[in-house]
Amino acid sequence: MDIVVCVKHVAAPESQFKVDPLTNVLDEKGLRYELNPNDEFAVEEALRVKDKLGEGQVTAITLGPPRARDALVRCLAMGADQAFHIHDEAFEESDVHVTSIILARVINRLGYGLVFCGGEAWDDGQGYVPAGLAEELGTPLVTGVTEVESVLDSEGARVLRLLEKGDQERVECSLPAVFAVAMAANRPRYPTLRNRLRALRQEIPCWDRKIIGLEEEEVGASGSLTRRIRVSYPRPRAKKLAAPDSSLPVSQRLNFFLSGGVSQKESNLLDGSTDEAAAKVVEFLMDESIISGKGVT
């Protein structure tokens, strides 16, 4: 079975992000890029399915600038059989809708039985591409996949998917299908030195708009349904300051400030023997009119 994995090259979370004040977009200078961590789980699950079947090949594809090739090298080092880089200047400013169309065209051309994606990318967190691919390819979509239990060409696939609060659901679907793998679904394998060197030497074809068969007006800003207006830092949130009741005496207000606004609840400890403690409890209940004094000795 032929398996396709869609991956993305994203800025590492520990990078220092800056917004260009003139263009209102993210300044890419000084950013370090890596394979989207969520996509590593998708690559690992695809490789596990191939190992279970004992046949087929895993193909990694990505859409992005020249630097995105590094993400494909990582996939090859993990064990992918081949990789394709999709790049064209006309693809710039493409939104997730156009991205899904481009990837679907490539996947149809490669041939596939299964398509794996990460649940979402760490840079924008939209999680649209798996659903967009399923729509364009006309296949079932299963999200939150944690494990592909079995794959049968004639009967389909059986998978486990993650629900809220840690619950899991076992579902079956027909093939071909698109699987969006949940984060931490597995433990991605660490590439060996031999596989790293092999990946660096392996050829990665680059497909442009003409090879895929798309017109210029179908991609980029022309074909997009949405566009990014600006990028901004999170708005600072005003901290709530605790203020004492103005009717309190000065000494109590001063203690309030010295304690940082933390108030302690008063508690009454019952001392003495068991009989004395029980008598105090009964007295308290009677004072609060919780019980009456009738019949109490």
Beta strands, then each sheet from edge to edge (+ up, - down):
strand 1: 2-7
strand 2: 9-11
strand 3: 18-19
strand 4: 26-27
strand 5: 33-35
strand 6: 57-63
strand 7: 82-86
strand 8: 114-118
strand 9: 141-152
strand 10: 156-162
strand 11: 168-173
strand 12: 177-181
strand 13: 206-207
sheet 1: 11+ 10- 9+ 12+ 8+ 1+ 6+ 7+ 13+
sheet 2: 2+ 5-
sheet 3: 3+ 4-
end
